[in-house]
C-alpha cells in the first residue's frame, strides 16, 4: 500500500510539473490528428458513394463499406 501511495504522489507531482503550454500543445495535436482522421473517413465515404453511383460496386458492397466507415468514425 505504501508503494502504491508513493507512485500516486510521484505521478501527481509529475503531472502538476507540466506547464500549460505542454497541455495546450498536446490538446491541439490530438484535435488535429482526430480532425485529419475524420476528414480521411469523409473522403472514403465520398469515394464509396461515387463508386456506387457509377456502378463500380453493388448495393451490397456499398452497404458493407459504408457500415465499416461509419464504425471507424469517432463522431458516430
C-alpha angles and dihedrals in degrees: 000000000000091000092051091050091049092050092049092049091047091049091049092052091049093051094047089050092064114096126236089249089062093052092043091052092047092051092048091050093049092049091047092051092047092048092050091049093052092046090054090051089049090054091048090052091051090051092050091050091048091049091051094048091048091051095243091125134032125246090253092053089046092054093046094050092043091053091049092052092047091050090052093051117103091206097063 
